Amino acid sequence: MKRLYLLLGLLLLVLLLLPLVLDKYALGIFVMIFFYAYLGQSWNVLTGFTGHISLGHALYVGIGAYVSTFLAQKFGLSPWLGMLAGGVLATLVALSLGFLGFRFGLRGVYFVILTISCAEIARLVVSHIDAVGSFSGIFLDFKPGLANFQFRGNLPYYYISLGFMVLGSLAVHLLARSRTGRLMVAIREDEQAALALGVNTFKYSMTTIGISAFMTSLAGTFYANYVYYLSPNSMFGMGLSIDLILRPIIGGLGTVLGPIIGSFVLTPLSEVSRAYFAKGGLEGMHLVLYGVLAILVVLFMRQGILVYIKRALKPLLKLED
Amino acid sequence: MNILSVQDLGKNFGGLTAVKDLSFKLKQGEILALIGPNGAGKTTVFACLSGFLHPEQGQVLLEGKSLRALSPHRICGLGLARTFQIVRPFLNISVLDNVMVGAFLRHKSVAQAREEALKVLDFMGLARLAHKEAGGLPLPQRKRLELAKALATGPRVLLLDEVMAGLNPTEVDELIALIRDINQRGVSILLIEHVMRGVMALAQRVLVINYGQLIAQGTPAEVVGNQEVIAAYLGRGLGHA
């Protein structure tokens, strides 16, 4: 295990130094890698570790993006504080959704439908509120500065998103090793059996969805201040909900490194192929490639890529099981 | 002194009566067996006692305290733990991690829970499998794991649902010794069992139910000679014709 931490430390050092040799375009790709790794990690807490499948996590991205942006534009509040406000609101919304789902025994596909519906309701509601730009969304004014969460060039975004990914993953790592984390996994494996062992499955499910939503919404604030534009469809849409779950699935559900590895594989592929296919007049073709890759992983590497990487590195790192 | 007292228990599924007017008491330190033909309602009784089902009639008292409307995790917290007939290991985590889930009920820190779980595994003879994934265990070990998980919650009353089914006679004898040992450590036990070898060896008293109603009770020897019981299992023979 020690060697694994050493390797991860070295990789982090490389990532910290990497901007020295990267151009703006490459930096942008890395920002997206870190961003999606963090988003995937946030979703992983709920679905990978606790087993409640959410297909509406864009809901929390949207809340994070809209709340911080709205507060910044209306009251001049720094998005850093707005980010926390968004996090609180996202947590409250998630707890209400979780209460409906967990209290009334909605499981499996019914819980999935609940998460999709809530995200879609939010998308439609936001689409009709003029104060937040209704259908056409909000363009952010460009006011660079640390307090405004806006910067010239991609370098600051690179380090902020790297920080999100590293700290988010570290938090999930600590959570997974804690009492709460172990009870979360028991709920995923067999909720009835966990109940029979005295686990308050309702309480831990609520805790998990709260943590997951809070983490997810922080990414929403980041994203808004990175792309300077938010619309109901891009922030609350089904597309984002699906996009953000692919990386942990491909990398390895319910593992801390899974979302990161999944993002390092999938995000560059998506970015590069998007540009490549668009040049050849085949816009959208990268989504097909995505789909094929997801199907292949589900068919042939059901536990994700991480398992294979671990197996390959086992002798080198002296890993235990 | 009765540790568990069941009064006039009744449970229906739609029009079907699964349990009716069932009353019995489990004495402190006793091993009581609940037997009956398939579909007699034994597992339903367990589900009502452990909070997985809520009975329509009657009440269940654990050390004088009513369990009415309590959820399963609360009941487990009060000291009544159960196993499942169809064992439910947490498949993708280690045997140790499985048992730790139970140990977390009384031990808040990970280190303490691990220590407690290792003790239980050692007691159950599963110590050398501690770091194996539970999904890789064969049935006899899964049965033991199921028992180990329940035991780790530190119960005062243990409900065992057919923990001997599917085991060979040697394994049954080993389990009998273990259950007796658990009992001697002060845990009162109610067991559902079809393996009569286990019932005869362990139970001080036997309750027989059929169609959700108590049809006989007594010592194991009394019960196996009871005409009602024989009829319930085998039907009435030509002698009654």
Chai-1 contact restraints between the chains, C-beta under 6 A:
chainA,res_idxA,chainB,res_idxB,connection_type,confidence,min_distance_angstrom,max_distance_angstrom,comment,restraint_id
A,R179,B,F104,contact,1.0,0.0,6.0,A-B,restraint_1
A,R179,B,V110,contact,1.0,0.0,6.0,A-B,restraint_2
A,A186,B,F90,contact,1.0,0.0,6.0,A-B,restraint_3
A,A186,B,V101,contact,1.0,0.0,6.0,A-B,restraint_4
A,E189,B,F90,contact,1.0,0.0,6.0,A-B,restraint_5
A,D190,B,R88,contact,1.0,0.0,6.0,A-B,restraint_6
A,D190,B,F90,contact,1.0,0.0,6.0,A-B,restraint_7
A,A193,B,R88,contact,1.0,0.0,6.0,A-B,restraint_8
A,L195,B,P72,contact,1.0,0.0,6.0,A-B,restraint_9
A,L195,B,H73,contact,1.0,0.0,6.0,A-B,restraint_10
A,A196,B,P72,contact,1.0,0.0,6.0,A-B,restraint_11
A,A196,B,R82,contact,1.0,0.0,6.0,A-B,restraint_12
A,L197,B,V101,contact,1.0,0.0,6.0,A-B,restraint_13
A,L197,B,G102,contact,1.0,0.0,6.0,A-B,restraint_14
A,L197,B,K149,contact,1.0,0.0,6.0,A-B,restraint_15
A,L197,B,T153,contact,1.0,0.0,6.0,A-B,restraint_16
A,G198,B,H73,contact,1.0,0.0,6.0,A-B,restraint_17
A,G198,B,C76,contact,1.0,0.0,6.0,A-B,restraint_18
A,G198,B,G77,contact,1.0,0.0,6.0,A-B,restraint_19
A,G198,B,L105,contact,1.0,0.0,6.0,A-B,restraint_20
A,G198,B,T153,contact,1.0,0.0,6.0,A-B,restraint_21
A,V199,B,H73,contact,1.0,0.0,6.0,A-B,restraint_22
A,N200,B,H73,contact,1.0,0.0,6.0,A-B,restraint_23
